């Protein structure tokens, strides 16, 4: 015969454990007007395996092509391409930032590079495949490279450069940038590294 009090306590403990354990993203969902070009880029250029590909028939008319890429660690990136669906615009900006009129840094997605050497390797690989990529940007706590997909979506490869500190989590003015640097393009990305370097020198003077 089971102990109901013990079983209840165990059940509550299991529930609490499930509620407080963060496991990262399942997937991020985006849209595209050209799924073929998008698939070619993410599959052939970035090397992400397609794990699910569906065509969804819409009752009101038209269809959606839906695809999921495995970006690593079972974290997926999905795209929907609408085709002739009533009420859905035929043309819209799938790059998000351009349509909203915001800098490229406002909406972007970063993939894990693993380490600074691996980040350098990824940069050379992308350049060899014809992708326009920024120099490595040093944020102090992380290093990044930036580029765009065929939809104009801002993308990034990133890796941690050190452990986080309590000071990192304290909201404060740390450095100054021009609005152009937030465009994350090849011409202005070096400004971020310069500004971060000045921040680090002020925090750790020689």
C-alpha positions in Angstrom: 0.0 0.0 0.0 1.5 3.3 -1.0 2.0 6.3 1.3 -0.3 9.0 -0.2 1.5 11.9 1.6 4.8 10.7 0.3 3.4 10.2 -3.2 2.0 13.8 -3.1 5.2 15.3 -1.9 7.1 13.4 -4.6 4.7 14.5 -7.3 5.0 18.2 -6.2 8.8 17.9 -6.2 8.7 16.5 -9.7 6.4 19.2 -10.9 8.6 21.9 -9.3 11.7 20.4 -11.0 10.0 20.4 -14.4 8.9 24.0 -14.0 12.3 25.4 -13.0 14.5 23.6 -15.5 15.2 25.7 -18.6 16.1 23.7 -21.7 16.6 26.3 -24.3 14.7 26.8 -27.5 12.7 24.1 -29.3 12.5 26.2 -32.4 12.3 29.7 -33.8 9.7 30.3 -36.5 10.2 32.7 -39.4 8.8 33.3 -42.9 10.1 33.6 -46.4 8.7 34.4 -49.8 11.2 32.0 -51.5 11.6 28.7 -49.7 13.7 27.2 -52.4 16.4 29.9 -52.1 16.1 29.8 -48.3 16.5 26.0 -48.2 19.5 26.2 -50.5 21.2 28.7 -48.2 20.5 27.1 -44.8 21.1 23.6 -46.1 24.0 24.0 -48.5 25.8 27.2 -47.2 25.3 26.8 -43.4 25.0 23.0 -43.4 21.8 22.7 -41.4 20.0 19.4 -42.0 16.3 19.5 -43.0 14.4 17.4 -40.5 10.7 18.2 -41.4 9.2 19.5 -44.6 5.4 19.9 -45.0 3.0 21.4 -47.4 -0.1 22.6 -45.5 -3.3 23.0 -47.5 -5.4 26.0 -46.3 -9.1 25.5 -46.3 -9.8 29.1 -47.4 -7.5 28.6 -50.4 -3.8 28.4 -51.1 -1.1 26.6 -49.2 2.0 27.0 -46.9 5.3 25.2 -47.4 6.8 24.6 -44.0 10.4 23.5 -43.3 12.5 22.9 -40.2 16.3 22.9 -40.0 18.3 21.3 -37.2 20.8 24.0 -36.2 22.5 21.7 -33.6 21.6 20.5 -30.1 18.1 19.6 -31.3 17.3 23.3 -31.7 15.4 24.0 -34.8 14.8 26.9 -37.2 11.6 26.9 -39.2 10.3 28.8 -42.2 6.8 29.2 -43.6 6.3 30.2 -47.2 2.7 31.3 -48.0 1.2 30.6 -51.5 -2.0 32.3 -52.6 -3.6 32.5 -49.1 -6.5 35.0 -48.8 -5.7 37.9 -46.5 -1.9 37.2 -46.5 0.1 39.8 -48.5 1.7 38.6 -51.7 4.7 40.7 -50.9 6.2 41.6 -47.5 9.7 42.0 -46.1 10.7 38.7 -44.6 14.0 40.3 -43.3 11.9 42.0 -40.5 14.3 44.9 -39.9 13.9 46.5 -43.3 10.1 46.3 -43.2 10.1 47.9 -39.7 12.7 50.5 -40.6 15.0 49.4 -37.7 18.7 48.8 -37.7 19.9 45.3 -38.5 20.9 44.6 -34.9 17.4 45.0 -33.5 16.1 41.6 -34.9 18.8 39.0 -35.5 19.5 35.4 -34.8 22.9 34.0 -33.5 24.2 30.5 -34.0 26.7 29.0 -31.7 30.3 28.8 -33.1 31.8 27.0 -30.2 35.1 28.8 -29.7 37.1 31.7 -31.1 39.2 29.5 -33.5 36.0 27.8 -34.7 34.5 31.3 -35.3 37.5 32.2 -37.5 37.1 29.0 -39.4 33.4 29.6 -39.9 34.1 33.1 -41.2 36.6 31.7 -43.8 34.1 29.0 -44.8 31.3 31.5 -45.4 33.6 33.8 -47.4 34.7 30.9 -49.5 31.0 30.2 -50.3 30.5 33.8 -51.4 28.8 35.1 -48.3 29.6 38.7 -47.3 30.7 38.5 -43.7 32.0 41.1 -41.2 35.3 40.9 -39.5 35.2 39.2 -36.1 33.6 41.7 -33.6 34.9 41.5 -30.1 32.2 42.3 -27.5 34.5 41.5 -24.6 32.4 38.7 -23.2 31.8 37.2 -26.7 33.0 37.3 -30.2 30.8 37.4 -33.3 30.6 37.6 -37.1 27.5 39.0 -38.9 25.9 38.3 -42.3 22.5 38.0 -43.9 20.4 35.3 -45.4 18.6 35.5 -48.8 15.6 37.1 -47.1 17.7 39.9 -45.7 17.5 38.4 -42.2 20.4 39.5 -39.9 22.4 36.4 -38.8 25.3 35.9 -36.5 27.8 33.2 -35.4 28.9 33.8 -31.8 31.0 32.2 -29.1 31.6 33.1 -25.5 35.0 34.6 -24.8 34.9 34.5 -21.0 32.6 33.6 -18.1 29.9 36.1 -17.1 30.3 38.3 -14.0 27.8 39.9 -11.7 28.8 43.3 -13.2 27.7 42.0 -16.7 24.1 41.7 -15.4 24.0 45.2 -13.9 22.3 47.7 -16.3 24.7 50.6 -16.8 26.1 52.7 -19.6 29.1 50.9 -20.9 30.1 52.4 -24.3 28.9 54.6 -27.1 28.2 53.7 -30.7 26.9 55.5 -33.8 23.6 54.3 -35.2 25.5 53.1 -38.3 27.3 50.5 -36.3 24.0 48.8 -35.5 23.7 48.1 -39.2 26.1 45.1 -38.6 27.7 45.6 -42.0 31.3 45.2 -43.1 31.9 49.0 -43.2 30.9 49.8 -39.7 31.1 46.6 -37.6 34.7 47.4 -36.4 33.3 50.4 -34.5 31.7 47.9 -32.1 35.0 46.2 -31.3 36.7 49.6 -30.8 34.0 50.8 -28.4 34.0 47.6 -26.5 37.8 47.8 -26.2 37.6 51.3 -24.7 35.0 50.0 -22.2 37.3 47.2 -21.1 40.2 49.5 -20.6 38.1 51.8 -18.4 37.1 48.8 -16.3 40.6 47.3 -16.1 43.1 50.2 -16.5 46.8 49.2 -16.9 
